Amino acid sequence: MLAKRIIPCLDIKNGRTVKGINFVGLRDAGDPVLLAKKYALLGADELVLLDISATLEGRKTMLDLVLKVAEQVNIPFTVGGGISSIEDVDALLKSGADKVSINSSAIKRPELINELANKFGNQCITVAIDAKQVDGNWIVHVAGGSIPTELDLFSWAKEAEDRGAGEILFTSMNNDGTKNGFANEALATLSTELNIPIIASGGAGNMAHFVDAFHIGKADAALAASVFHFSEIEIKDLKQELKNNNIEVRL
């Protein structure tokens, strides 16, 4: 059995780590380079860095920040935000990123997934999906969760897999920042219907929520932000709790 992964997420705006609730109400959470270094030392399995305003502001992801993080950490990290071409990915990987995360650009032009997977390999390509449950249906949103699409979460995730995505990062907009737990039913459906790893995102508030994401949601990894940024949960303690609940992790 593959070990489950714990992934701190750094949402970055104007060079700072920020965190909000339901994708709004952002507050400062610190310097991303220092946070990345801290998490690597504390036992995080991977990191995700998301430039949350790059798409809305029509600019590219921060290469200088990626270089600085790569110098400070010895664990894999994924970078997302404003990525729309082979050239973008090439520059990020050469700057030290291990994987890239694409979201709005993949929905705008799904062929991008095929192109990136063919060029760099499936293992480098994460497709992030922000979805909101509306009248019982999971509707995919773009541009930092600000614009609804006509896409269904499960059909879009399956298409992303078929086109070459190496993993899916699913964020429940309903749960994001609420600390009420992950969207485990949707996670379980994704994990059952797809053959690639599913990363759970949105809703972590305590260690039991992570246990549920793995046991009930059948997720392969769990991502969180504020509980780590504001020291509400220590990664070492979380991993021990997961192990106590018969969940395989790297201590």
C-alpha positions in Angstrom: 0.0 0.0 0.0 1.3 3.4 -0.9 1.7 5.8 2.0 -0.8 8.6 2.2 0.6 12.1 1.8 0.2 15.2 3.9 0.5 18.4 1.8 0.5 21.9 3.2 -0.8 24.4 0.6 0.6 27.9 0.2 -1.9 30.2 -1.5 0.2 33.2 -2.6 -0.9 36.7 -3.5 1.5 39.6 -4.0 4.4 37.5 -2.7 2.7 36.6 0.6 1.0 33.4 1.8 -2.7 34.1 2.4 -5.8 32.2 3.5 -9.5 32.8 3.3 -12.9 31.1 3.8 -14.9 29.9 0.8 -12.2 31.5 -1.4 -12.8 35.0 0.0 -11.8 37.1 3.1 -8.0 36.6 2.7 -5.6 37.2 5.6 -1.8 37.1 5.7 -0.2 33.9 6.8 3.5 34.7 6.3 6.5 34.5 4.0 6.1 31.5 1.6 9.8 30.7 1.4 10.1 30.5 5.2 6.8 28.5 5.5 8.0 26.1 2.8 11.3 25.5 4.5 9.5 25.0 7.9 7.1 22.4 6.5 9.9 20.4 4.8 11.7 20.2 8.1 8.5 19.3 10.0 7.8 16.2 7.9 5.4 17.4 5.1 5.5 14.9 2.2 5.0 17.5 -0.5 4.0 21.2 -0.9 1.7 23.0 -3.2 2.2 26.6 -4.1 -0.7 28.3 -5.8 -0.5 31.8 -7.2 -4.2 32.4 -6.6 -4.5 35.7 -8.5 -2.4 35.0 -11.6 -5.3 33.9 -13.8 -7.5 36.7 -12.7 -4.7 39.2 -13.2 -3.6 37.7 -16.5 0.0 37.1 -15.6 2.4 34.3 -15.2 3.4 32.4 -12.1 6.3 33.7 -10.0 9.5 32.1 -11.2 11.7 33.9 -8.7 9.8 32.6 -5.8 9.9 29.0 -7.2 13.7 29.3 -7.4 13.9 30.5 -3.8 11.7 27.6 -2.5 13.7 25.1 -4.5 16.8 26.2 -2.8 15.3 25.7 0.7 13.3 22.4 0.5 14.2 18.8 -0.2 10.7 17.5 -0.8 8.6 17.6 -4.0 6.5 20.7 -4.6 3.8 21.6 -7.1 3.3 25.0 -8.6 0.1 26.4 -10.0 -1.5 29.6 -11.2 -1.4 31.3 -14.6 0.0 28.3 -16.4 -1.2 28.0 -20.0 1.6 26.6 -22.2 4.4 24.2 -22.6 6.8 27.1 -22.2 5.3 28.0 -18.8 5.8 24.5 -17.5 9.3 24.2 -18.9 10.3 27.4 -17.1 8.8 26.2 -13.8 10.4 22.8 -13.9 13.7 24.3 -14.8 13.3 26.6 -11.8 13.0 23.7 -9.5 9.3 22.7 -9.4 8.6 19.0 -9.5 5.0 19.2 -10.7 2.6 21.8 -12.1 -1.0 22.3 -11.4 -3.4 23.5 -14.1 -7.0 24.5 -13.6 -8.7 27.3 -15.6 -6.4 26.9 -18.6 -7.2 23.2 -18.9 -10.9 23.9 -18.9 -10.5 26.7 -21.5 -8.4 24.4 -23.7 -8.5 20.7 -22.6 -5.9 19.7 -25.2 -3.4 21.4 -22.9 -3.5 18.4 -20.6 -2.5 16.1 -23.5 0.2 18.4 -24.7 1.8 18.7 -21.2 1.5 15.1 -20.4 3.1 14.1 -23.7 6.0 16.6 -23.3 6.8 16.2 -19.6 5.1 13.0 -18.5 1.9 12.3 -16.6 3.7 12.4 -13.2 4.3 16.1 -13.7 0.8 17.1 -14.4 -1.8 17.8 -11.7 -5.2 19.0 -12.7 -6.8 21.1 -10.0 -10.6 21.2 -9.8 -12.5 23.8 -7.8 -16.1 22.6 -7.5 -19.2 23.8 -5.6 -22.2 21.7 -4.8 -25.3 23.5 -6.2 -28.7 21.8 -5.9 -27.0 18.4 -5.4 -24.7 18.8 -8.3 -21.0 19.4 -8.2 -20.3 22.3 -10.5 -16.8 23.1 -11.6 -15.7 26.8 -11.2 -12.7 28.7 -12.7 -10.7 31.8 -12.1 -10.0 31.2 -8.4 -13.5 29.9 -7.9 -15.2 33.1 -9.1 -16.8 31.8 -12.3 -19.1 28.8 -12.6 -18.9 26.6 -15.7 -21.3 24.0 -17.1 -18.9 21.2 -16.2 -19.7 18.4 -13.8 -16.9 17.5 -11.3 -16.9 13.8 -12.0 -17.1 13.9 -15.8 -14.4 16.6 -16.0 -12.1 14.7 -13.6 -12.5 11.6 -15.8 -11.7 13.5 -18.9 -8.6 15.0 -17.3 -7.5 11.5 -16.4 -8.1 10.3 -19.9 -6.1 13.2 -21.4 -3.1 12.4 -19.2 -3.4 14.0 -15.8 -1.2 12.3 -13.2 -3.4 13.3 -10.3 -6.5 15.3 -9.4 -6.5 18.0 -6.8 -10.1 18.4 -5.8 -11.1 21.4 -3.7 -14.6 21.6 -2.3 -15.6 25.3 -2.4 -18.4 24.6 0.1 -15.9 23.2 2.6 -12.9 25.5 1.9 -11.8 27.3 5.1 -14.8 26.2 7.1 -12.8 23.6 9.2 -15.9 21.3 9.1 -14.2 18.5 7.3 -13.5 17.4 3.7 -16.2 16.6 1.1 -15.8 12.8 1.7 -18.7 11.6 -0.4 -17.5 13.4 -3.5 -13.9 12.2 -2.7 -15.0 8.6 -2.4 -16.8 8.9 -5.8 -13.7 10.3 -7.4 -11.4 7.7 -5.9 -13.7 4.9 -7.0 -14.3 6.2 -10.6 -10.7 7.2 -11.3 -7.4 5.3 -11.4 -5.1 8.2 -10.6 -4.4 9.7 -7.1 -6.9 12.1 -5.6 -5.8 14.9 -3.4 -8.4 16.1 -0.9 -8.6 19.8 -0.3 -11.0 22.2 1.5 -12.3 21.8 5.0 -9.6 20.5 7.3 -10.2 21.6 10.9 -8.9 18.8 13.1 -7.0 15.5 12.9 -10.2 13.4 12.7 -11.0 15.2 9.4 -7.8 13.8 7.9 -8.6 10.3 9.2 -12.1 10.6 7.5 -10.6 11.8 4.2 -8.5 8.7 4.0 -10.9 6.1 5.5 -14.3 7.5 4.1 -13.1 9.6 1.2 -10.5 7.1 0.1 -8.2 10.0 -0.8 -4.5 9.4 -1.6 -3.4 12.7 -0.1 -4.8 15.4 2.0 -4.0 19.1 1.5 -4.6 21.9 4.1 -3.5 25.4 4.7 -4.7 27.4 7.7 -4.5 24.5 10.3 -0.8 24.3 9.4 -0.1 28.0 8.9 -1.5 29.0 12.2 -0.1 26.0 14.1 -3.4 24.4 15.0 -2.2 21.0 13.8 1.4 19.9 13.9 2.4 17.6 11.0 4.3 15.2 13.2 1.3 14.8 15.6 -1.1 14.4 12.6 1.0 11.6 11.1 1.1 9.8 14.4 -2.7 10.0 14.7 -3.1 8.7 11.2 -0.8 5.8 12.0 -2.8 5.1 15.2 -5.8 4.8 12.9 -4.1 2.2 10.6 -3.4 4.7 7.9 0.0 4.2 6.2 2.2 7.4 6.3 5.8 8.3 6.3 6.9 9.3 9.7 
